[in-house]
């Protein structure tokens, strides 16, 4: 098998824009200052590239992820990268606004996806999210120059909640790809057989399980919502956008009544906007999301 070529990892600019629009949350709200928007978009490009290498790349995905990790390290070491996503990140790196470690955790999560296809319980799934989701929040806090440990802890809750919501939206898609993120102990507790995940509609037992998993993810998002009030200025708005997308996705999951196989579960723009406004008001008044 041929080795992956350098500089051919990332989707093109149009592809990245399409993927940004398909996310549950606004990656970079248009109202944000130009530099912050550019930084967020650059970070998204690298994170998205890593995910695509782990989920969609042809050939040896492990080799491609390892090649990208090597180019990532070289970029942080001062080498000009060939990959366009990494080139877009260079100004952020040179200004010292991001560190390498969180990006390496994202690569590690996608390497794990190549051989870990099931999770025995919720603790193991949470540990996976610490690699696949939480580093993104840490990167965003670094861009905002926030070094507070309490903020980092709340960010981790939001990011893990966002990751879980995305998994619950994509249960059928993941199953067809050979992966099951629903913990095996939860499937057993609700009497759900794995092959039910490939059906056209969720069974009554699976619907019940998905409603339960949705409530658990919603509680996690809510438990991190205090982060919004901790952040000043534009940071508050940027993080509110991410959280609003997750809460709107929870609404969409609940509207599906657990039939995540029979309908495309996606948050509405109106739902995201509504939660975004609510979070801004709640941060000023001390109210909390439920």
Beta strands, then each sheet from edge to edge (+ up, - down):
end
